[in-house]
C-alpha cells in the first residue's frame, strides 16, 4: 500500500509540470547534496536514483504518466472503506497519545543526534572512523556533563540551603529598604504593600505550613529524579541514533520510489544539516549567555549566581522568549541585593541582547537556518501551543525545513508551469 502511495506521489510530482530532472535542476532555488558528505552506499544509491529519475521524467514529459480518471462504481464500498479509515485513524491517535512520553524521548534523542552528527563528520574528515568518532563525541559529551554536574550541583545545593536559611532575613530586610518604603507610600492609596509582605512573612513563619513545604520539596525531588531518568534515556537513545544515522537514512530513502529518491536525498541531507546546525548554534548561544551572565552577576553581587546562571542557560535554549525570560529572572533576583544591582543587571542584559541579536546569532545561525522573523514567531507560538517547551525548541528548525521543502519542491514546479 505504501509503495503505491509513494509511486503515486512521485508520479504526480513529475507529471504535474512535465519537466525533466535537468530542467528542474536549472531553478536557482534547487540545491544538490554534497556528494562528499555521503557514505559510499548512499552515494551509489543517489547516483542510480539520479540516472533513473532523469530517464523517468523525460519519458513522462514525452508520453505522459498514463493516469486516467477513476469512475465510482460502488459508493457503498467506498463509504465503508472511508469509515474503516476513520476508525483506524482514531485508534492510531489514541495509541499515539498513550505513547506520547516515548515519542518525546525519541524526538529529543533524534534532535541531539542530529546536533552531534556535524562533530562526528568533522572527525571523519580528519581520518577518524565513524564508530570511533561517535565514541569520542559521546565520551566528550558525558565528560562535559559530568564535569558540570560535579562542579555545579554541590554549589547549587549549598546555595539552595542558604536560600532556605536566609529567606526570612531577606524578607524582613525588604521592608526596611528606603526604596520599599517609598513604594509603599506611593501605593498606599490603592493597597497596603507592607501588610501584603507581612501576610507572606506570617505564612512562612507558620509551623502548620511546614508540611506543605515538605510536600513541595518532595515533589521537586521526584521531578528532578524523573528528569534525570528521562535525560539518561534520551542520551542512550541519541547514542544509538548517532551510531546508526546513516543506516536509518538509507532505510528511509529505500521507502521512497527510486524515481523520486534523488530529490528526497537532496532535501533530507539539507534538512538534517539545518537541524544539526541550529541545535549546536542554539546551545552555543545559551552557554555564552549563561557564562557571561555568571561573570556579570559575580562582579555586581547578585545572590545565588551559580543557581541563576544554570536557570539562564536552560531558559536561553528556548527561542524568541528565552533570553527575555532569563533577563527578568536575573533582575528579580538582583533586587534582593539592591535596586542598583538590579538596574546594572538590567542594563547589562539590554546591551547583551542587542549583541546577541545582531552579532552572535547572525554569525552562528546564518548557515543553519534562514527564515523570516514573522515565520519564527508563528513557528514558536504554534510549536509551544501544541507541544509545550519541546515544541518551542523544535519550532525553528521544523519551520525552516518546511520552508526549504516548499522552496525547492513546490515553487520550482509552479515557476516552470
TIBA-303499 format. One record per residue (C-alpha): residue number from 1; residue in one letter; x negated, y negated, z. Coordinates in pm, 1 decimal, padded with zeros to 6 digits. Each point is the difference from the previous one (the first is absolute). Last residue first. Layout:
% TIBA-303499
ATOM   k r        X        Y        Z
ATOM NUM A        X        Y        Z
...
This chain:
% TIBA-303499
ATOM   k r        X        Y        Z
ATOM 417 X -00431.9 -02585.3 -01541.7
ATOM 416 X -00370.9 -00039.6  00076.5
ATOM 415 X  00043.9 -00242.3  00291.9
ATOM 414 X  00266.6  00218.8  00161.2
ATOM 413 X -00223.9  00308.0 -00013.3
ATOM 412 X -00297.3 -00196.7  00135.4
ATOM 411 X  00219.7 -00138.8  00285.4
ATOM 410 X  00126.1  00339.1  00122.5
ATOM 409 X -00317.4  00201.1  00033.7
ATOM 408 X -00300.4 -00215.6  00098.3
ATOM 407 X  00170.9 -00293.3  00171.3
ATOM 406 X  00281.6  00205.9  00151.8
ATOM 405 X -00247.0  00256.5  00135.9
ATOM 404 X -00227.6 -00273.2  00137.2
ATOM 403 X  00297.2 -00176.5  00159.5
ATOM 402 X  00099.4  00322.1  00174.7
ATOM 401 X -00357.3  00055.9  00119.6
ATOM 400 X -00030.9 -00356.9  00131.5
ATOM 399 X  00326.9  00041.0  00190.4
ATOM 398 X -00125.8  00327.3  00151.1
ATOM 397 X -00333.9 -00160.6  00089.6
ATOM 396 X  00179.5 -00296.5  00165.6
ATOM 395 X  00274.5  00192.2  00182.6
ATOM 394 X -00210.2  00272.5  00160.7
ATOM 393 X -00074.9 -00191.9  00321.4
ATOM 392 X  00354.4 -00140.3  00015.1
ATOM 391 X  00143.9  00350.3 -00045.2
ATOM 390 X -00221.1  00133.9  00279.1
ATOM 389 X  00120.7 -00283.0  00227.8
ATOM 388 X  00367.6  00081.3 -00057.5
ATOM 387 X  00109.0  00234.3 -00279.6
ATOM 386 X  00294.2 -00163.4 -00178.8
ATOM 385 X -00003.0 -00353.3  00141.0
ATOM 384 X -00380.1 -00022.3  00011.9
ATOM 383 X -00032.6  00124.9 -00358.0
ATOM 382 X  00261.6 -00245.5 -00128.3
ATOM 381 X -00145.2 -00298.1  00186.9
ATOM 380 X -00354.6  00090.2 -00105.5
ATOM 379 X  00098.0  00046.9 -00366.4
ATOM 378 X  00205.0 -00319.6 -00020.5
ATOM 377 X -00277.5 -00207.7  00158.1
ATOM 376 X -00272.5  00154.0 -00218.0
ATOM 375 X  00221.0 -00038.9 -00308.1
ATOM 374 X  00028.5 -00372.8  00070.7
ATOM 373 X -00378.1 -00028.4  00036.1
ATOM 372 X -00060.7  00140.0 -00347.7
ATOM 371 X -00188.5  00332.0 -00033.3
ATOM 370 X -00363.6  00085.8 -00066.4
ATOM 369 X -00117.9  00283.1  00221.3
ATOM 368 X -00340.1  00164.0  00051.4
ATOM 367 X -00247.4 -00217.1 -00191.2
ATOM 366 X  00141.2 -00321.1  00146.9
ATOM 365 X  00018.3  00142.3  00353.3
ATOM 364 X -00343.9 -00057.4  00152.0
ATOM 363 X -00106.0 -00330.9 -00155.1
ATOM 362 X  00353.7 -00142.9 -00020.5
ATOM 361 X  00076.4  00109.1  00361.1
ATOM 360 X -00317.7 -00135.0  00156.1
ATOM 359 X -00015.4 -00349.6 -00152.4
ATOM 358 X  00340.5 -00166.3 -00049.8
ATOM 357 X  00232.8  00189.9  00235.2
ATOM 356 X -00262.2  00106.4  00253.1
ATOM 355 X -00160.3 -00344.7  00008.7
ATOM 354 X  00340.6 -00162.5  00046.9
ATOM 353 X  00089.6  00254.2  00269.7
ATOM 352 X -00329.2 -00074.4  00177.2
ATOM 351 X  00066.3 -00374.4  00017.0
ATOM 350 X  00343.4  00044.9  00160.6
ATOM 349 X -00145.6  00279.6  00210.7
ATOM 348 X -00262.3 -00232.9  00146.8
ATOM 347 X  00252.1 -00280.7  00054.7
ATOM 346 X  00229.1  00238.6  00192.6
ATOM 345 X -00285.3  00135.3  00210.0
ATOM 344 X -00115.6 -00352.4  00084.6
ATOM 343 X  00355.4 -00100.8  00095.1
ATOM 342 X  00045.7  00311.6  00214.3
ATOM 341 X -00326.2 -00073.3  00182.0
ATOM 340 X  00112.9 -00361.1  00053.0
ATOM 339 X  00333.2  00123.6  00139.1
ATOM 338 X -00191.7  00198.3  00263.0
ATOM 337 X -00098.0  00356.4  00089.3
ATOM 336 X  00345.1  00160.8 -00009.6
ATOM 335 X  00069.1 -00205.7 -00312.5
ATOM 334 X -00267.4  00205.3 -00179.6
ATOM 333 X  00228.6  00305.4  00015.8
ATOM 332 X  00272.6 -00187.8 -00187.8
ATOM 331 X -00249.4 -00138.6 -00255.4
ATOM 330 X -00148.1  00346.1 -00066.7
ATOM 329 X  00342.0  00161.6 -00055.0
ATOM 328 X  00120.1 -00283.3 -00226.7
ATOM 327 X -00313.0  00036.4 -00212.1
ATOM 326 X  00046.8  00378.5 -00026.3
ATOM 325 X  00355.7 -00056.3 -00121.2
ATOM 324 X -00126.8 -00242.8 -00266.0
ATOM 323 X -00265.5  00248.4 -00116.2
ATOM 322 X  00252.4  00285.2 -00020.6
ATOM 321 X  00277.2 -00187.6 -00182.2
ATOM 320 X -00103.3  00037.6 -00367.2
ATOM 319 X -00156.9  00343.4  00018.5
ATOM 318 X -00010.4  00212.0  00316.7
ATOM 317 X -00361.3  00103.6  00063.7
ATOM 316 X -00046.1 -00327.2  00190.4
ATOM 315 X  00227.8  00131.5  00275.3
ATOM 314 X -00223.2  00301.8  00059.6
ATOM 313 X -00316.8 -00212.0  00017.0
ATOM 312 X  00160.7 -00274.6  00211.4
ATOM 311 X  00113.3  00255.8  00258.6
ATOM 310 X -00357.0  00126.6  00031.6
ATOM 309 X -00117.9 -00361.1  00035.1
ATOM 308 X  00258.4 -00062.6  00277.5
ATOM 307 X -00131.2  00290.5  00207.5
ATOM 306 X -00360.9 -00106.5 -00053.1
ATOM 305 X  00072.1 -00365.7  00086.7
ATOM 304 X  00187.9  00072.7  00324.1
ATOM 303 X  00002.2 -00369.8  00096.0
ATOM 302 X -00083.2 -00268.5 -00259.8
ATOM 301 X -00322.8 -00165.8  00118.1
ATOM 300 X -00095.0 -00230.8 -00286.3
ATOM 299 X -00309.4  00200.0 -00101.8
ATOM 298 X  00146.5  00348.6  00056.5
ATOM 297 X  00317.8 -00089.0 -00189.0
ATOM 296 X -00201.5 -00131.0 -00298.0
ATOM 295 X -00218.0  00312.1 -00015.7
ATOM 294 X  00307.9  00224.3  00030.1
ATOM 293 X  00173.0 -00191.8 -00279.9
ATOM 292 X -00302.9  00044.5 -00225.3
ATOM 291 X  00005.0  00375.0  00067.5
ATOM 290 X  00379.8  00040.4 -00031.5
ATOM 289 X  00035.3 -00203.2 -00321.0
ATOM 288 X -00296.8  00175.5 -00160.8
ATOM 287 X  00149.6  00340.1  00089.5
ATOM 286 X  00336.8 -00102.5 -00146.9
ATOM 285 X -00165.1 -00123.2 -00322.2
ATOM 284 X -00203.7  00319.4 -00037.2
ATOM 283 X  00305.8  00220.3  00066.4
ATOM 282 X  00195.3 -00193.5 -00263.2
ATOM 281 X -00280.4  00043.9 -00252.4
ATOM 280 X -00035.7  00374.4  00056.4
ATOM 279 X  00375.7  00046.2 -00032.1
ATOM 278 X  00021.2 -00222.3 -00309.7
ATOM 277 X -00291.0  00170.1 -00175.4
ATOM 276 X  00148.9  00344.7  00057.9
ATOM 275 X  00343.0 -00107.3 -00123.5
ATOM 274 X -00141.5 -00166.6 -00312.7
ATOM 273 X -00232.4  00289.3 -00079.0
ATOM 272 X  00289.1  00246.9  00043.0
ATOM 271 X  00221.7 -00212.6 -00226.1
ATOM 270 X -00267.7 -00031.2 -00269.0
ATOM 269 X -00062.1  00375.3  00005.8
ATOM 268 X  00374.3  00067.4 -00020.2
ATOM 267 X  00046.2 -00243.0 -00291.9
ATOM 266 X -00263.1  00149.0 -00229.2
ATOM 265 X  00080.4  00358.9  00102.9
ATOM 264 X  00370.0 -00056.7 -00077.0
ATOM 263 X -00091.5 -00151.9 -00337.5
ATOM 262 X -00211.2  00305.7 -00087.4
ATOM 261 X  00268.1  00244.6  00118.1
ATOM 260 X  00281.0 -00123.4 -00224.1
ATOM 259 X -00048.4  00252.9 -00285.2
ATOM 258 X -00111.2  00263.3  00250.3
ATOM 257 X  00330.5 -00010.7  00183.1
ATOM 256 X -00052.4 -00090.2  00367.6
ATOM 255 X -00016.7  00272.1  00264.9
ATOM 254 X -00368.7  00063.4 -00079.0
ATOM 253 X -00082.3 -00359.8  00092.8
ATOM 252 X  00129.6  00061.6  00353.3
ATOM 251 X -00215.0  00309.9  00036.8
ATOM 250 X -00299.2 -00192.4 -00133.3
ATOM 249 X  00061.7 -00274.7  00255.9
ATOM 248 X  00020.6  00248.1  00287.3
ATOM 247 X -00314.6  00176.1 -00126.1
ATOM 246 X -00186.6 -00330.4 -00003.4
ATOM 245 X  00113.6 -00105.7  00347.0
ATOM 244 X -00084.1  00336.8  00160.3
ATOM 243 X -00258.6 -00118.8  00252.8
ATOM 242 X  00175.4 -00333.6  00048.8
ATOM 241 X  00338.5  00164.2  00054.3
ATOM 240 X -00141.7  00251.4  00249.5
ATOM 239 X -00178.2 -00274.8  00194.2
ATOM 238 X  00313.7 -00216.7 -00015.6
ATOM 237 X  00196.6  00282.3  00158.7
ATOM 236 X -00250.8  00021.4  00286.0
ATOM 235 X  00011.5 -00377.8  00047.9
ATOM 234 X  00381.5 -00005.4 -00005.2
ATOM 233 X  00024.5  00279.0  00257.9
ATOM 232 X -00257.3 -00173.2  00224.4
ATOM 231 X  00188.8 -00330.4 -00024.5
ATOM 230 X  00331.0  00170.5  00082.1
ATOM 229 X -00152.3  00153.1  00312.7
ATOM 228 X -00149.8 -00335.6  00105.2
ATOM 227 X  00335.2 -00174.1 -00060.1
ATOM 226 X  00183.5  00263.1  00207.0
ATOM 225 X -00246.3 -00044.5  00286.6
ATOM 224 X  00039.3 -00378.8 -00022.3
ATOM 223 X  00378.6  00030.1  00000.7
ATOM 222 X -00010.7  00233.5  00297.9
ATOM 221 X -00216.6 -00250.6  00187.0
ATOM 220 X  00232.0 -00288.0 -00093.2
ATOM 219 X  00298.2  00203.0  00120.7
ATOM 218 X -00177.5  00070.4  00327.5
ATOM 217 X -00089.3 -00368.8  00041.4
ATOM 216 X  00364.0 -00092.1 -00059.5
ATOM 215 X  00115.3  00250.2  00256.3
ATOM 214 X -00257.6 -00130.5  00247.3
ATOM 213 X  00124.9 -00354.0 -00060.7
ATOM 212 X  00357.7  00119.1  00054.9
ATOM 211 X -00110.0  00171.3  00321.5
ATOM 210 X -00169.4 -00320.1  00121.3
ATOM 209 X  00322.3 -00195.7 -00045.4
ATOM 208 X  00128.4  00076.1  00348.3
ATOM 207 X -00318.9 -00143.8  00147.7
ATOM 206 X  00107.4 -00351.7 -00113.2
ATOM 205 X -00313.2 -00208.6 -00067.9
ATOM 204 X  00039.3  00020.0 -00378.8
ATOM 203 X  00365.0 -00102.0  00015.1
ATOM 202 X -00074.9 -00276.3  00246.1
ATOM 201 X -00266.1 -00142.5 -00229.8
ATOM 200 X  00237.5  00013.2 -00298.3
ATOM 199 X  00269.9 -00178.7  00194.1
ATOM 198 X -00255.5 -00257.2  00111.7
ATOM 197 X -00100.7 -00068.4 -00359.5
ATOM 196 X  00365.4 -00063.9 -00084.8
ATOM 195 X  00032.4 -00224.9  00306.1
ATOM 194 X -00306.5 -00195.5 -00106.5
ATOM 193 X  00147.7 -00055.4 -00347.4
ATOM 192 X  00324.3 -00147.9  00136.2
ATOM 191 X  00217.8 -00050.4 -00306.3
ATOM 190 X  00127.3 -00272.5 -00236.4
ATOM 189 X -00061.5 -00332.3  00171.9
ATOM 188 X -00303.5  00147.1  00180.2
ATOM 187 X -00178.0  00063.6 -00331.7
ATOM 186 X -00229.0 -00306.0  00012.6
ATOM 185 X -00067.2  00048.1  00372.4
ATOM 184 X -00085.2  00367.3 -00049.4
ATOM 183 X -00227.7 -00082.4 -00296.2
ATOM 182 X -00188.6 -00250.2  00213.6
ATOM 181 X -00028.3  00256.0  00280.8
ATOM 180 X -00126.8  00260.9 -00247.2
ATOM 179 X -00260.3 -00240.4 -00144.9
ATOM 178 X -00120.6 -00079.6  00352.5
ATOM 177 X -00054.5  00367.8  00085.0
ATOM 176 X  00137.5  00099.1  00339.7
ATOM 175 X  00287.7  00207.5 -00143.9
ATOM 174 X -00245.4  00220.6 -00194.2
ATOM 173 X -00217.9  00070.2  00302.0
ATOM 172 X  00268.4  00226.1  00146.0
ATOM 171 X  00039.9  00208.7 -00317.7
ATOM 170 X -00371.3  00024.5 -00067.0
ATOM 169 X -00044.8  00119.0  00358.9
ATOM 168 X  00291.0  00246.5 -00030.9
ATOM 167 X -00151.6  00138.4 -00327.1
ATOM 166 X -00348.2  00037.7  00151.6
ATOM 165 X  00025.4  00363.1  00106.4
ATOM 164 X  00193.6  00122.9 -00302.6
ATOM 163 X -00222.3 -00198.8 -00237.9
ATOM 162 X -00312.6  00121.2  00175.5
ATOM 161 X  00114.7  00359.8 -00047.3
ATOM 160 X  00075.0 -00072.0 -00366.7
ATOM 159 X -00344.5 -00158.1 -00032.2
ATOM 158 X -00175.9  00302.0  00150.1
ATOM 157 X  00195.3  00245.1 -00215.0
ATOM 156 X -00072.5 -00213.1 -00308.9
ATOM 155 X -00371.9 -00013.4  00085.7
ATOM 154 X -00010.7  00377.9  00044.5
ATOM 153 X  00189.6  00040.4 -00330.9
ATOM 152 X -00217.5 -00239.3 -00203.6
ATOM 151 X -00347.5  00148.5  00008.5
ATOM 150 X  00072.1  00372.7 -00018.3
ATOM 149 X  00305.0 -00059.7 -00219.5
ATOM 148 X -00200.2 -00212.2 -00244.8
ATOM 147 X -00280.4  00255.4 -00007.4
ATOM 146 X  00245.7  00284.6 -00058.4
ATOM 145 X  00171.3 -00187.2 -00283.7
ATOM 144 X -00334.0 -00088.2 -00161.5
ATOM 143 X -00139.1  00352.2  00044.2
ATOM 142 X  00325.4  00151.2 -00129.3
ATOM 141 X -00019.2 -00216.0 -00312.8
ATOM 140 X -00369.6  00077.3 -00053.5
ATOM 139 X  00065.5  00371.3  00038.0
ATOM 138 X  00286.9 -00042.4 -00244.2
ATOM 137 X -00215.2 -00176.9 -00258.6
ATOM 136 X -00287.9  00246.1  00033.9
ATOM 135 X  00227.1  00305.6 -00024.6
ATOM 134 X  00177.8 -00139.6 -00307.3
ATOM 133 X -00336.6 -00077.2 -00162.0
ATOM 132 X -00122.7  00353.3  00070.4
ATOM 131 X  00301.1  00140.5 -00181.2
ATOM 130 X -00037.2 -00253.4 -00282.8
ATOM 129 X -00363.7  00075.3 -00070.5
ATOM 128 X -00237.7 -00291.1  00064.9
ATOM 127 X -00182.6 -00134.2 -00308.1
ATOM 126 X  00032.1 -00373.0  00057.9
ATOM 125 X  00315.5 -00016.9 -00211.8
ATOM 124 X  00147.7  00264.1  00228.6
ATOM 123 X -00062.2 -00221.9  00304.4
ATOM 122 X  00199.6 -00277.4 -00167.0
ATOM 121 X  00274.0  00249.7 -00081.7
ATOM 120 X  00024.0  00094.1  00368.0
ATOM 119 X  00024.9 -00366.1  00101.6
ATOM 118 X  00269.8 -00061.6 -00264.0
ATOM 117 X  00196.4  00301.8  00139.0
ATOM 116 X  00023.0 -00140.9  00352.9
ATOM 115 X  00301.1 -00226.6 -00067.5
ATOM 114 X  00172.0  00266.7 -00209.8
ATOM 113 X -00044.7  00248.8  00285.4
ATOM 112 X  00138.6 -00253.2  00249.3
ATOM 111 X  00303.3 -00057.5 -00224.6
ATOM 110 X  00057.3  00374.4 -00036.3
ATOM 109 X -00024.3  00049.1  00377.3
ATOM 108 X  00261.7 -00270.7  00061.2
ATOM 107 X  00231.6  00149.9 -00262.6
ATOM 106 X -00037.6  00350.1  00147.3
ATOM 105 X  00051.5 -00115.1  00359.5
ATOM 104 X  00305.8 -00206.6 -00097.8
ATOM 103 X  00141.8  00297.7 -00189.8
ATOM 102 X -00048.8  00219.3  00308.5
ATOM 101 X  00184.4 -00256.2  00213.7
ATOM 100 X  00284.9 -00017.5 -00253.7
ATOM  99 X  00055.6  00377.5 -00008.8
ATOM  98 X  00355.2 -00023.6  00134.3
ATOM  97 X  00077.2 -00287.4 -00236.5
ATOM  96 X -00148.1  00189.1 -00293.5
ATOM  95 X  00219.6  00300.1  00078.7
ATOM  94 X  00312.1 -00218.6  00014.0
ATOM  93 X -00087.4 -00166.5 -00331.1
ATOM  92 X -00058.6  00340.7 -00161.9
ATOM  91 X  00342.3  00116.1  00116.5
ATOM  90 X  00165.2 -00317.1 -00132.8
ATOM  89 X -00179.1  00036.4 -00335.8
ATOM  88 X  00098.8  00367.3 -00025.4
ATOM  87 X  00361.9 -00092.7  00068.3
ATOM  86 X -00007.9 -00277.0 -00263.7
ATOM  85 X -00153.1  00236.6 -00255.6
ATOM  84 X  00269.3  00257.5  00073.7
ATOM  83 X  00261.8 -00267.2 -00069.4
ATOM  82 X -00171.5 -00088.7 -00331.0
ATOM  81 X -00012.7  00368.2 -00101.0
ATOM  80 X  00370.5  00035.1  00074.8
ATOM  79 X  00081.8 -00317.4 -00196.0
ATOM  78 X -00199.1  00125.0 -00301.9
ATOM  77 X  00179.4  00336.6  00013.5
ATOM  76 X  00338.8 -00170.5  00019.9
ATOM  75 X -00084.0 -00231.1 -00294.8
ATOM  74 X -00069.0  00297.5 -00231.7
ATOM  73 X -00082.1 -00100.1 -00356.1
ATOM  72 X -00190.0 -00329.4  00051.2
ATOM  71 X -00201.8 -00062.5 -00315.1
ATOM  70 X -00366.3 -00095.6  00031.6
ATOM  69 X -00148.3 -00220.9 -00271.8
ATOM  68 X -00313.0  00116.4 -00173.7
ATOM  67 X -00371.8 -00019.9  00066.9
ATOM  66 X -00241.6  00107.3 -00272.1
ATOM  65 X -00282.1 -00220.1  00129.7
ATOM  64 X -00037.4 -00205.1 -00315.8
ATOM  63 X -00183.1  00099.5 -00319.7
ATOM  62 X -00278.7 -00257.3 -00042.4
ATOM  61 X -00017.4 -00168.3  00341.6
ATOM  60 X  00063.7  00337.6  00164.6
ATOM  59 X -00281.1  00163.1 -00198.7
ATOM  58 X -00240.3 -00285.3  00080.1
ATOM  57 X  00092.0  00014.7  00369.6
ATOM  56 X -00071.9  00375.1  00011.4
ATOM  55 X -00337.0 -00023.8 -00173.7
ATOM  54 X -00116.0 -00281.8  00228.3
ATOM  53 X  00134.1  00174.4  00310.4
ATOM  52 X -00178.6  00322.4 -00097.6
ATOM  51 X -00336.6 -00175.1 -00026.9
ATOM  50 X  00050.3 -00197.3  00321.4
ATOM  49 X  00119.4  00310.2  00190.1
ATOM  48 X -00305.0  00200.1 -00106.1
ATOM  47 X -00232.4 -00281.1  00106.0
ATOM  46 X  00176.6 -00042.0  00338.1
ATOM  45 X -00011.6  00369.5  00086.4
ATOM  44 X -00371.5  00004.7 -00084.3
ATOM  43 X -00060.3 -00298.8  00227.5
ATOM  42 X  00212.0  00158.9  00274.5
ATOM  41 X -00217.9  00311.5 -00007.3
ATOM  40 X -00328.2 -00197.5 -00015.3
ATOM  39 X  00080.0 -00234.2  00288.0
ATOM  38 X  00136.5 -00342.3 -00081.5
ATOM  37 X -00165.7 -00331.4  00092.1
ATOM  36 X -00224.4  00005.0 -00309.2
ATOM  35 X  00309.5  00008.8 -00221.5
ATOM  34 X  00109.0 -00346.5  00114.0
ATOM  33 X  00375.9  00015.7 -00050.5
ATOM  32 X  00151.3 -00201.6 -00278.8
ATOM  31 X  00172.5 -00335.0  00041.9
ATOM  30 X  00316.3 -00123.1 -00168.9
ATOM  29 X  00086.3 -00366.5  00051.0
ATOM  28 X -00174.9 -00120.3 -00318.4
ATOM  27 X  00205.2  00228.3 -00229.9
ATOM  26 X -00228.1  00173.2 -00251.4
ATOM  25 X  00035.6  00331.5  00185.8
ATOM  24 X  00368.2  00008.5 -00095.4
ATOM  23 X -00090.1 -00002.3 -00367.9
ATOM  22 X -00261.2  00273.9  00052.6
ATOM  21 X  00252.8  00222.3  00176.9
ATOM  20 X  00243.8 -00033.7 -00287.4
ATOM  19 X  00319.5 -00198.0  00028.8
ATOM  18 X  00355.4  00107.7 -00085.0
ATOM  17 X  00128.5 -00234.7  00276.4
ATOM  16 X  00246.4  00227.2  00174.4
ATOM  15 X -00168.7  00309.3 -00140.2
ATOM  14 X -00304.1  00010.3  00224.1
ATOM  13 X  00162.9 -00093.4  00329.6
ATOM  12 X  00308.0  00207.5 -00083.0
ATOM  11 X -00211.6  00302.6 -00088.6
ATOM  10 X -00190.2 -00024.1  00327.5
ATOM   9 X  00321.3 -00034.1  00199.7
ATOM   8 X  00154.6  00301.2 -00175.9
ATOM   7 X -00312.1  00212.1  00041.1
ATOM   6 X -00020.4 -00089.2  00370.0
ATOM   5 X  00365.5  00092.5  00051.2
ATOM   4 X -00040.7  00328.0 -00188.8
ATOM   3 X -00305.4  00089.0  00203.8
ATOM   2 X  00189.1 -00079.6  00320.3
ATOM   1 X  00277.2  00243.5 -00099.4
